[in-house]
């Protein structure tokens, strides 16, 4: 069974469509749609990025993504 970190890393790689190690706003929007979400507004995407973007570069790196989704924020207890 995969750990929460391994699962988060796999999802990150799935969503990082250009393989550059960063999730951009466009990749996040596409990931949301792939997961069955309705089209996210620009402000919703920016809020998601802001909740994870610890260095303020406007993109989400693997470690930032893992910290957001892999360690409890979206994980059921």
PDB file of N, CA, C and O in Angstrom:
ATOM      1  N   UNK A   1       0.847  -1.184   0.000  1.00  0.00           N
ATOM      2  CA  UNK A   1       0.000   0.000   0.000  1.00  0.00           C
ATOM      3  C   UNK A   1       0.893   1.248   0.000  1.00  0.00           C
ATOM      4  O   UNK A   1       1.859   1.330   0.758  1.00  0.00           O
ATOM      5  N   UNK A   2       0.564   2.196  -0.842  1.00  0.00           N
ATOM      6  CA  UNK A   2       1.351   3.416  -0.953  1.00  0.00           C
ATOM      7  C   UNK A   2       1.113   4.318   0.254  1.00  0.00           C
ATOM      8  O   UNK A   2       0.010   4.394   0.797  1.00  0.00           O
ATOM      9  N   UNK A   3       2.174   4.991   0.650  1.00  0.00           N
ATOM     10  CA  UNK A   3       2.034   5.971   1.719  1.00  0.00           C
ATOM     11  C   UNK A   3       1.343   7.211   1.165  1.00  0.00           C
ATOM     12  O   UNK A   3       1.202   7.367  -0.048  1.00  0.00           O
ATOM     13  N   UNK A   4       0.915   8.086   2.064  1.00  0.00           N
ATOM     14  CA  UNK A   4       0.277   9.333   1.635  1.00  0.00           C
ATOM     15  C   UNK A   4       1.235  10.143   0.769  1.00  0.00           C
ATOM     16  O   UNK A   4       0.818  10.748  -0.218  1.00  0.00           O
ATOM     17  N   UNK A   5       2.516  10.158   1.130  1.00  0.00           N
ATOM     18  CA  UNK A   5       3.502  10.908   0.339  1.00  0.00           C
ATOM     19  C   UNK A   5       3.641  10.307  -1.058  1.00  0.00           C
ATOM     20  O   UNK A   5       3.664  11.035  -2.050  1.00  0.00           O
ATOM     21  N   UNK A   6       3.733   8.986  -1.136  1.00  0.00           N
ATOM     22  CA  UNK A   6       3.870   8.336  -2.441  1.00  0.00           C
ATOM     23  C   UNK A   6       2.652   8.604  -3.321  1.00  0.00           C
ATOM     24  O   UNK A   6       2.783   8.842  -4.521  1.00  0.00           O
ATOM     25  N   UNK A   7       1.482   8.563  -2.721  1.00  0.00           N
ATOM     26  CA  UNK A   7       0.256   8.843  -3.470  1.00  0.00           C
ATOM     27  C   UNK A   7       0.247  10.286  -3.962  1.00  0.00           C
ATOM     28  O   UNK A   7      -0.133  10.550  -5.103  1.00  0.00           O
ATOM     29  N   UNK A   8       0.661  11.216  -3.111  1.00  0.00           N
ATOM     30  CA  UNK A   8       0.711  12.627  -3.503  1.00  0.00           C
ATOM     31  C   UNK A   8       1.732  12.840  -4.615  1.00  0.00           C
ATOM     32  O   UNK A   8       1.480  13.601  -5.549  1.00  0.00           O
ATOM     33  N   UNK A   9       2.885  12.174  -4.524  1.00  0.00           N
ATOM     34  CA  UNK A   9       3.911  12.295  -5.564  1.00  0.00           C
ATOM     35  C   UNK A   9       3.394  11.765  -6.902  1.00  0.00           C
ATOM     36  O   UNK A   9       3.654  12.359  -7.948  1.00  0.00           O
ATOM     37  N   UNK A  10       2.672  10.661  -6.868  1.00  0.00           N
ATOM     38  CA  UNK A  10       2.108  10.093  -8.098  1.00  0.00           C
ATOM     39  C   UNK A  10       1.096  11.052  -8.722  1.00  0.00           C
ATOM     40  O   UNK A  10       1.085  11.238  -9.939  1.00  0.00           O
ATOM     41  N   UNK A  11       0.256  11.653  -7.902  1.00  0.00           N
ATOM     42  CA  UNK A  11      -0.716  12.622  -8.411  1.00  0.00           C
ATOM     43  C   UNK A  11      -0.005  13.839  -8.994  1.00  0.00           C
ATOM     44  O   UNK A  11      -0.396  14.343 -10.048  1.00  0.00           O
ATOM     45  N   UNK A  12       1.031  14.310  -8.317  1.00  0.00           N
ATOM     46  CA  UNK A  12       1.783  15.454  -8.818  1.00  0.00           C
ATOM     47  C   UNK A  12       2.333  15.148 -10.209  1.00  0.00           C
ATOM     48  O   UNK A  12       2.187  15.954 -11.128  1.00  0.00           O
ATOM     49  N   UNK A  13       2.960  13.991 -10.363  1.00  0.00           N
ATOM     50  CA  UNK A  13       3.531  13.616 -11.663  1.00  0.00           C
ATOM     51  C   UNK A  13       2.437  13.511 -12.730  1.00  0.00           C
ATOM     52  O   UNK A  13       2.653  13.871 -13.887  1.00  0.00           O
ATOM     53  N   UNK A  14       1.283  13.025 -12.335  1.00  0.00           N
ATOM     54  CA  UNK A  14       0.156  12.925 -13.272  1.00  0.00           C
ATOM     55  C   UNK A  14      -0.287  14.308 -13.756  1.00  0.00           C
ATOM     56  O   UNK A  14      -0.579  14.498 -14.937  1.00  0.00           O
ATOM     57  N   UNK A  15      -0.333  15.253 -12.845  1.00  0.00           N
ATOM     58  CA  UNK A  15      -0.816  16.592 -13.179  1.00  0.00           C
ATOM     59  C   UNK A  15       0.249  17.472 -13.829  1.00  0.00           C
ATOM     60  O   UNK A  15      -0.085  18.426 -14.531  1.00  0.00           O
ATOM     61  N   UNK A  16       1.522  17.165 -13.605  1.00  0.00           N
ATOM     62  CA  UNK A  16       2.631  17.941 -14.177  1.00  0.00           C
ATOM     63  C   UNK A  16       2.838  17.493 -15.621  1.00  0.00           C
ATOM     64  O   UNK A  16       3.772  16.750 -15.920  1.00  0.00           O
ATOM     65  N   UNK A  17       1.968  17.946 -16.504  1.00  0.00           N
ATOM     66  CA  UNK A  17       1.920  17.415 -17.863  1.00  0.00           C
ATOM     67  C   UNK A  17       3.158  17.715 -18.691  1.00  0.00           C
ATOM     68  O   UNK A  17       3.467  16.966 -19.618  1.00  0.00           O
ATOM     69  N   UNK A  18       3.873  18.787 -18.385  1.00  0.00           N
ATOM     70  CA  UNK A  18       5.086  19.076 -19.153  1.00  0.00           C
ATOM     71  C   UNK A  18       6.347  18.533 -18.486  1.00  0.00           C
ATOM     72  O   UNK A  18       7.442  18.657 -19.035  1.00  0.00           O
ATOM     73  N   UNK A  19       6.201  17.934 -17.307  1.00  0.00           N
ATOM     74  CA  UNK A  19       7.317  17.280 -16.637  1.00  0.00           C
ATOM     75  C   UNK A  19       8.407  18.195 -16.124  1.00  0.00           C
ATOM     76  O   UNK A  19       9.544  17.763 -15.937  1.00  0.00           O
ATOM     77  N   UNK A  20       8.072  19.472 -15.891  1.00  0.00           N
ATOM     78  CA  UNK A  20       9.100  20.414 -15.433  1.00  0.00           C
ATOM     79  C   UNK A  20       9.250  20.479 -13.918  1.00  0.00           C
ATOM     80  O   UNK A  20      10.067  21.249 -13.411  1.00  0.00           O
ATOM     81  N   UNK A  21       8.473  19.681 -13.189  1.00  0.00           N
ATOM     82  CA  UNK A  21       8.574  19.673 -11.736  1.00  0.00           C
ATOM     83  C   UNK A  21       7.804  20.783 -11.056  1.00  0.00           C
ATOM     84  O   UNK A  21       7.993  21.034  -9.865  1.00  0.00           O
ATOM     85  N   UNK A  22       6.937  21.451 -11.802  1.00  0.00           N
ATOM     86  CA  UNK A  22       6.123  22.549 -11.273  1.00  0.00           C
ATOM     87  C   UNK A  22       4.692  22.387 -11.754  1.00  0.00           C
ATOM     88  O   UNK A  22       4.454  21.973 -12.889  1.00  0.00           O
ATOM     89  N   UNK A  23       3.745  22.715 -10.893  1.00  0.00           N
ATOM     90  CA  UNK A  23       2.354  22.786 -11.317  1.00  0.00           C
ATOM     91  C   UNK A  23       2.006  24.248 -11.542  1.00  0.00           C
ATOM     92  O   UNK A  23       2.072  25.066 -10.624  1.00  0.00           O
ATOM     93  N   UNK A  24       1.636  24.561 -12.770  1.00  0.00           N
ATOM     94  CA  UNK A  24       1.230  25.918 -13.123  1.00  0.00           C
ATOM     95  C   UNK A  24      -0.279  26.055 -12.940  1.00  0.00           C
ATOM     96  O   UNK A  24      -0.979  25.069 -12.708  1.00  0.00           O
ATOM     97  N   UNK A  25      -0.764  27.270 -13.047  1.00  0.00           N
ATOM     98  CA  UNK A  25      -2.203  27.508 -12.931  1.00  0.00           C
ATOM     99  C   UNK A  25      -2.963  26.700 -13.978  1.00  0.00           C
ATOM    100  O   UNK A  25      -4.020  26.144 -13.680  1.00  0.00           O
ATOM    101  N   UNK A  26      -2.441  26.630 -15.190  1.00  0.00           N
ATOM    102  CA  UNK A  26      -3.107  25.884 -16.253  1.00  0.00           C
ATOM    103  C   UNK A  26      -3.156  24.390 -15.934  1.00  0.00           C
ATOM    104  O   UNK A  26      -4.182  23.746 -16.153  1.00  0.00           O
ATOM    105  N   UNK A  27      -2.064  23.836 -15.421  1.00  0.00           N
ATOM    106  CA  UNK A  27      -2.039  22.419 -15.060  1.00  0.00           C
ATOM    107  C   UNK A  27      -2.999  22.127 -13.907  1.00  0.00           C
ATOM    108  O   UNK A  27      -3.641  21.078 -13.880  1.00  0.00           O
ATOM    109  N   UNK A  28      -3.093  23.053 -12.963  1.00  0.00           N
ATOM    110  CA  UNK A  28      -4.015  22.874 -11.835  1.00  0.00           C
ATOM    111  C   UNK A  28      -5.459  22.918 -12.326  1.00  0.00           C
ATOM    112  O   UNK A  28      -6.294  22.129 -11.885  1.00  0.00           O
ATOM    113  N   UNK A  29      -5.745  23.828 -13.226  1.00  0.00           N
ATOM    114  CA  UNK A  29      -7.092  23.930 -13.789  1.00  0.00           C
ATOM    115  C   UNK A  29      -7.458  22.625 -14.516  1.00  0.00           C
ATOM    116  O   UNK A  29      -8.563  22.107 -14.352  1.00  0.00           O
ATOM    117  N   UNK A  30      -6.528  22.107 -15.313  1.00  0.00           N
ATOM    118  CA  UNK A  30      -6.774  20.852 -16.038  1.00  0.00           C
ATOM    119  C   UNK A  30      -6.917  19.676 -15.074  1.00  0.00           C
ATOM    120  O   UNK A  30      -7.745  18.793 -15.298  1.00  0.00           O
ATOM    121  N   UNK A  31      -6.125  19.655 -14.015  1.00  0.00           N
ATOM    122  CA  UNK A  31      -6.221  18.586 -13.014  1.00  0.00           C
ATOM    123  C   UNK A  31      -7.590  18.612 -12.351  1.00  0.00           C
ATOM    124  O   UNK A  31      -8.203  17.564 -12.143  1.00  0.00           O
ATOM    125  N   UNK A  32      -8.066  19.792 -12.022  1.00  0.00           N
ATOM    126  CA  UNK A  32      -9.388  19.932 -11.408  1.00  0.00           C
ATOM    127  C   UNK A  32     -10.465  19.356 -12.323  1.00  0.00           C
ATOM    128  O   UNK A  32     -11.353  18.634 -11.871  1.00  0.00           O
ATOM    129  N   UNK A  33     -10.379  19.679 -13.598  1.00  0.00           N
ATOM    130  CA  UNK A  33     -11.356  19.167 -14.555  1.00  0.00           C
ATOM    131  C   UNK A  33     -11.240  17.648 -14.698  1.00  0.00           C
ATOM    132  O   UNK A  33     -12.254  16.957 -14.800  1.00  0.00           O
ATOM    133  N   UNK A  34     -10.014  17.125 -14.706  1.00  0.00           N
ATOM    134  CA  UNK A  34      -9.797  15.680 -14.830  1.00  0.00           C
ATOM    135  C   UNK A  34     -10.364  14.924 -13.636  1.00  0.00           C
ATOM    136  O   UNK A  34     -10.757  13.763 -13.752  1.00  0.00           O
ATOM    137  N   UNK A  35     -10.402  15.589 -12.495  1.00  0.00           N
ATOM    138  CA  UNK A  35     -10.933  14.968 -11.287  1.00  0.00           C
ATOM    139  C   UNK A  35     -12.442  15.160 -11.154  1.00  0.00           C
ATOM    140  O   UNK A  35     -13.033  14.822 -10.128  1.00  0.00           O
ATOM    141  N   UNK A  36     -13.058  15.706 -12.203  1.00  0.00           N
ATOM    142  CA  UNK A  36     -14.505  15.850 -12.208  1.00  0.00           C
ATOM    143  C   UNK A  36     -15.012  17.181 -11.705  1.00  0.00           C
ATOM    144  O   UNK A  36     -16.221  17.386 -11.589  1.00  0.00           O
ATOM    145  N   UNK A  37     -14.099  18.088 -11.405  1.00  0.00           N
ATOM    146  CA  UNK A  37     -14.511  19.409 -10.950  1.00  0.00           C
ATOM    147  C   UNK A  37     -15.021  20.245 -12.106  1.00  0.00           C
ATOM    148  O   UNK A  37     -14.641  20.041 -13.259  1.00  0.00           O
ATOM    149  N   UNK A  38     -15.873  21.176 -11.783  1.00  0.00           N
ATOM    150  CA  UNK A  38     -16.323  22.104 -12.806  1.00  0.00           C
ATOM    151  C   UNK A  38     -15.211  23.107 -13.015  1.00  0.00           C
ATOM    152  O   UNK A  38     -14.342  23.255 -12.156  1.00  0.00           O
ATOM    153  N   UNK A  39     -15.223  23.786 -14.121  1.00  0.00           N
ATOM    154  CA  UNK A  39     -14.176  24.745 -14.423  1.00  0.00           C
ATOM    155  C   UNK A  39     -13.908  25.686 -13.260  1.00  0.00           C
ATOM    156  O   UNK A  39     -14.786  26.440 -12.841  1.00  0.00           O
ATOM    157  N   UNK A  40     -12.702  25.635 -12.749  1.00  0.00           N
ATOM    158  CA  UNK A  40     -12.324  26.495 -11.626  1.00  0.00           C
ATOM    159  C   UNK A  40     -12.091  27.912 -12.127  1.00  0.00           C
ATOM    160  O   UNK A  40     -11.508  28.120 -13.191  1.00  0.00           O
ATOM    161  N   UNK A  41     -12.548  28.875 -11.354  1.00  0.00           N
ATOM    162  CA  UNK A  41     -12.316  30.269 -11.719  1.00  0.00           C
ATOM    163  C   UNK A  41     -10.855  30.621 -11.471  1.00  0.00           C
ATOM    164  O   UNK A  41     -10.146  29.921 -10.748  1.00  0.00           O
ATOM    165  N   UNK A  42     -10.426  31.698 -12.072  1.00  0.00           N
ATOM    166  CA  UNK A  42      -9.046  32.161 -11.877  1.00  0.00           C
ATOM    167  C   UNK A  42      -8.764  32.404 -10.401  1.00  0.00           C
ATOM    168  O   UNK A  42      -7.686  32.065  -9.911  1.00  0.00           O
ATOM    169  N   UNK A  43      -9.727  32.990  -9.687  1.00  0.00           N
ATOM    170  CA  UNK A  43      -9.511  33.272  -8.266  1.00  0.00           C
ATOM    171  C   UNK A  43      -9.430  31.986  -7.447  1.00  0.00           C
ATOM    172  O   UNK A  43      -8.687  31.931  -6.468  1.00  0.00           O
ATOM    173  N   UNK A  44     -10.182  30.951  -7.829  1.00  0.00           N
ATOM    174  CA  UNK A  44     -10.096  29.671  -7.123  1.00  0.00           C
ATOM    175  C   UNK A  44      -8.741  29.008  -7.345  1.00  0.00           C
ATOM    176  O   UNK A  44      -8.155  28.455  -6.414  1.00  0.00           O
ATOM    177  N   UNK A  45      -8.249  29.064  -8.567  1.00  0.00           N
ATOM    178  CA  UNK A  45      -6.933  28.496  -8.867  1.00  0.00           C
ATOM    179  C   UNK A  45      -5.860  29.267  -8.111  1.00  0.00           C
ATOM    180  O   UNK A  45      -4.957  28.666  -7.529  1.00  0.00           O
ATOM    181  N   UNK A  46      -5.952  30.590  -8.114  1.00  0.00           N
ATOM    182  CA  UNK A  46      -4.978  31.411  -7.384  1.00  0.00           C
ATOM    183  C   UNK A  46      -5.018  31.110  -5.891  1.00  0.00           C
ATOM    184  O   UNK A  46      -3.972  31.065  -5.242  1.00  0.00           O
ATOM    185  N   UNK A  47      -6.204  30.903  -5.342  1.00  0.00           N
ATOM    186  CA  UNK A  47      -6.325  30.580  -3.915  1.00  0.00           C
ATOM    187  C   UNK A  47      -5.684  29.233  -3.613  1.00  0.00           C
ATOM    188  O   UNK A  47      -5.014  29.079  -2.592  1.00  0.00           O
ATOM    189  N   UNK A  48      -5.883  28.258  -4.492  1.00  0.00           N
ATOM    190  CA  UNK A  48      -5.265  26.947  -4.299  1.00  0.00           C
ATOM    191  C   UNK A  48      -3.747  27.073  -4.342  1.00  0.00           C
ATOM    192  O   UNK A  48      -3.050  26.530  -3.485  1.00  0.00           O
ATOM    193  N   UNK A  49      -3.243  27.786  -5.332  1.00  0.00           N
ATOM    194  CA  UNK A  49      -1.794  27.983  -5.431  1.00  0.00           C
ATOM    195  C   UNK A  49      -1.287  28.695  -4.185  1.00  0.00           C
ATOM    196  O   UNK A  49      -0.275  28.293  -3.610  1.00  0.00           O
ATOM    197  N   UNK A  50      -1.978  29.744  -3.767  1.00  0.00           N
ATOM    198  CA  UNK A  50      -1.557  30.495  -2.586  1.00  0.00           C
ATOM    199  C   UNK A  50      -1.519  29.661  -1.324  1.00  0.00           C
ATOM    200  O   UNK A  50      -0.712  29.919  -0.430  1.00  0.00           O
ATOM    201  N   UNK A  51      -2.390  28.654  -1.241  1.00  0.00           N
ATOM    202  CA  UNK A  51      -2.416  27.811  -0.046  1.00  0.00           C
ATOM    203  C   UNK A  51      -1.232  26.856   0.017  1.00  0.00           C
ATOM    204  O   UNK A  51      -0.929  26.318   1.081  1.00  0.00           O
ATOM    205  N   UNK A  52      -0.564  26.643  -1.104  1.00  0.00           N
ATOM    206  CA  UNK A  52       0.550  25.691  -1.142  1.00  0.00           C
ATOM    207  C   UNK A  52       1.889  26.330  -1.465  1.00  0.00           C
ATOM    208  O   UNK A  52       2.934  25.777  -1.120  1.00  0.00           O
ATOM    209  N   UNK A  53       1.877  27.473  -2.115  1.00  0.00           N
ATOM    210  CA  UNK A  53       3.087  28.095  -2.660  1.00  0.00           C
ATOM    211  C   UNK A  53       3.897  28.785  -1.570  1.00  0.00           C
ATOM    212  O   UNK A  53       3.720  29.974  -1.308  1.00  0.00           O
ATOM    213  N   UNK A  54       4.788  28.023  -0.937  1.00  0.00           N
ATOM    214  CA  UNK A  54       5.533  28.563   0.205  1.00  0.00           C
ATOM    215  C   UNK A  54       6.618  29.552  -0.186  1.00  0.00           C
ATOM    216  O   UNK A  54       7.042  30.348   0.652  1.00  0.00           O
ATOM    217  N   UNK A  55       7.084  29.529  -1.437  1.00  0.00           N
ATOM    218  CA  UNK A  55       8.142  30.460  -1.830  1.00  0.00           C
ATOM    219  C   UNK A  55       7.634  31.631  -2.673  1.00  0.00           C
ATOM    220  O   UNK A  55       8.419  32.489  -3.076  1.00  0.00           O
ATOM    221  N   UNK A  56       6.335  31.670  -2.939  1.00  0.00           N
ATOM    222  CA  UNK A  56       5.733  32.811  -3.613  1.00  0.00           C
ATOM    223  C   UNK A  56       6.044  32.948  -5.090  1.00  0.00           C
ATOM    224  O   UNK A  56       5.936  34.045  -5.639  1.00  0.00           O
ATOM    225  N   UNK A  57       6.434  31.848  -5.758  1.00  0.00           N
ATOM    226  CA  UNK A  57       6.770  31.950  -7.177  1.00  0.00           C
ATOM    227  C   UNK A  57       5.566  31.765  -8.102  1.00  0.00           C
ATOM    228  O   UNK A  57       5.702  31.843  -9.323  1.00  0.00           O
ATOM    229  N   UNK A  58       4.388  31.520  -7.521  1.00  0.00           N
ATOM    230  CA  UNK A  58       3.182  31.378  -8.320  1.00  0.00           C
ATOM    231  C   UNK A  58       2.978  30.001  -8.914  1.00  0.00           C
ATOM    232  O   UNK A  58       2.063  29.794  -9.712  1.00  0.00           O
ATOM    233  N   UNK A  59       3.825  29.056  -8.530  1.00  0.00           N
ATOM    234  CA  UNK A  59       3.702  27.679  -8.994  1.00  0.00           C
ATOM    235  C   UNK A  59       3.880  26.751  -7.801  1.00  0.00           C
ATOM    236  O   UNK A  59       4.392  27.154  -6.757  1.00  0.00           O
ATOM    237  N   UNK A  60       3.457  25.514  -7.967  1.00  0.00           N
ATOM    238  CA  UNK A  60       3.558  24.553  -6.872  1.00  0.00           C
ATOM    239  C   UNK A  60       4.605  23.499  -7.212  1.00  0.00           C
ATOM    240  O   UNK A  60       4.503  22.801  -8.221  1.00  0.00           O
ATOM    241  N   UNK A  61       5.605  23.399  -6.354  1.00  0.00           N
ATOM    242  CA  UNK A  61       6.646  22.381  -6.489  1.00  0.00           C
ATOM    243  C   UNK A  61       6.176  21.103  -5.797  1.00  0.00           C
ATOM    244  O   UNK A  61       5.212  21.118  -5.032  1.00  0.00           O
ATOM    245  N   UNK A  62       6.864  20.003  -6.073  1.00  0.00           N
ATOM    246  CA  UNK A  62       6.488  18.711  -5.508  1.00  0.00           C
ATOM    247  C   UNK A  62       6.357  18.767  -3.993  1.00  0.00           C
ATOM    248  O   UNK A  62       5.338  18.338  -3.452  1.00  0.00           O
ATOM    249  N   UNK A  63       7.364  19.287  -3.296  1.00  0.00           N
ATOM    250  CA  UNK A  63       7.308  19.318  -1.832  1.00  0.00           C
ATOM    251  C   UNK A  63       6.147  20.167  -1.323  1.00  0.00           C
ATOM    252  O   UNK A  63       5.541  19.842  -0.302  1.00  0.00           O
ATOM    253  N   UNK A  64       5.833  21.251  -2.029  1.00  0.00           N
ATOM    254  CA  UNK A  64       4.698  22.086  -1.637  1.00  0.00           C
ATOM    255  C   UNK A  64       3.383  21.321  -1.825  1.00  0.00           C
ATOM    256  O   UNK A  64       2.486  21.401  -0.986  1.00  0.00           O
ATOM    257  N   UNK A  65       3.280  20.588  -2.918  1.00  0.00           N
ATOM    258  CA  UNK A  65       2.082  19.790  -3.189  1.00  0.00           C
ATOM    259  C   UNK A  65       1.915  18.696  -2.147  1.00  0.00           C
ATOM    260  O   UNK A  65       0.818  18.481  -1.630  1.00  0.00           O
ATOM    261  N   UNK A  66       3.007  18.008  -1.841  1.00  0.00           N
ATOM    262  CA  UNK A  66       2.957  16.938  -0.841  1.00  0.00           C
ATOM    263  C   UNK A  66       2.538  17.507   0.512  1.00  0.00           C
ATOM    264  O   UNK A  66       1.729  16.903   1.217  1.00  0.00           O
ATOM    265  N   UNK A  67       3.085  18.662   0.875  1.00  0.00           N
ATOM    266  CA  UNK A  67       2.721  19.278   2.152  1.00  0.00           C
ATOM    267  C   UNK A  67       1.231  19.613   2.190  1.00  0.00           C
ATOM    268  O   UNK A  67       0.596  19.515   3.240  1.00  0.00           O
ATOM    269  N   UNK A  68       0.681  20.004   1.055  1.00  0.00           N
ATOM    270  CA  UNK A  68      -0.734  20.373   1.004  1.00  0.00           C
ATOM    271  C   UNK A  68      -1.649  19.154   1.015  1.00  0.00           C
ATOM    272  O   UNK A  68      -2.568  19.080   1.831  1.00  0.00           O
ATOM    273  N   UNK A  69      -1.411  18.203   0.124  1.00  0.00           N
ATOM    274  CA  UNK A  69      -2.358  17.093  -0.023  1.00  0.00           C
ATOM    275  C   UNK A  69      -1.892  15.788   0.598  1.00  0.00           C
ATOM    276  O   UNK A  69      -2.711  14.905   0.856  1.00  0.00           O
ATOM    277  N   UNK A  70      -0.622  15.648   0.837  1.00  0.00           N
ATOM    278  CA  UNK A  70      -0.110  14.374   1.303  1.00  0.00           C
ATOM    279  C   UNK A  70      -0.032  14.209   2.797  1.00  0.00           C
ATOM    280  O   UNK A  70       0.234  13.112   3.286  1.00  0.00           O
ATOM    281  N   UNK A  71      -0.259  15.278   3.531  1.00  0.00           N
ATOM    282  CA  UNK A  71      -0.110  15.188   4.980  1.00  0.00           C
ATOM    283  C   UNK A  71      -1.318  15.720   5.722  1.00  0.00           C
ATOM    284  O   UNK A  71      -1.189  16.489   6.674  1.00  0.00           O
ATOM    285  N   UNK A  72      -2.494  15.304   5.277  1.00  0.00           N
ATOM    286  CA  UNK A  72      -3.661  15.551   6.094  1.00  0.00           C
ATOM    287  C   UNK A  72      -4.668  16.543   5.606  1.00  0.00           C
ATOM    288  O   UNK A  72      -5.833  16.452   5.993  1.00  0.00           O
ATOM    289  N   UNK A  73      -4.294  17.483   4.784  1.00  0.00           N
ATOM    290  CA  UNK A  73      -5.273  18.478   4.398  1.00  0.00           C
ATOM    291  C   UNK A  73      -6.436  17.854   3.631  1.00  0.00           C
ATOM    292  O   UNK A  73      -7.586  18.241   3.836  1.00  0.00           O
ATOM    293  N   UNK A  74      -6.153  16.900   2.756  1.00  0.00           N
ATOM    294  CA  UNK A  74      -7.210  16.232   2.007  1.00  0.00           C
ATOM    295  C   UNK A  74      -7.281  14.751   2.340  1.00  0.00           C
ATOM    296  O   UNK A  74      -7.944  13.984   1.642  1.00  0.00           O
ATOM    297  N   UNK A  75      -6.620  14.360   3.372  1.00  0.00           N
ATOM    298  CA  UNK A  75      -6.556  12.949   3.740  1.00  0.00           C
ATOM    299  C   UNK A  75      -7.542  12.672   4.863  1.00  0.00           C
ATOM    300  O   UNK A  75      -7.647  13.453   5.809  1.00  0.00           O
ATOM    301  N   UNK A  76      -8.258  11.575   4.762  1.00  0.00           N
ATOM    302  CA  UNK A  76      -9.203  11.221   5.816  1.00  0.00           C
ATOM    303  C   UNK A  76      -8.476  10.522   6.941  1.00  0.00           C
ATOM    304  O   UNK A  76      -7.555   9.741   6.704  1.00  0.00           O
ATOM    305  N   UNK A  77      -8.885  10.800   8.161  1.00  0.00           N
ATOM    306  CA  UNK A  77      -8.251  10.188   9.334  1.00  0.00           C
ATOM    307  C   UNK A  77      -8.713   8.768   9.526  1.00  0.00           C
ATOM    308  O   UNK A  77      -8.281   8.100  10.465  1.00  0.00           O
TER     309      UNK A  77
END
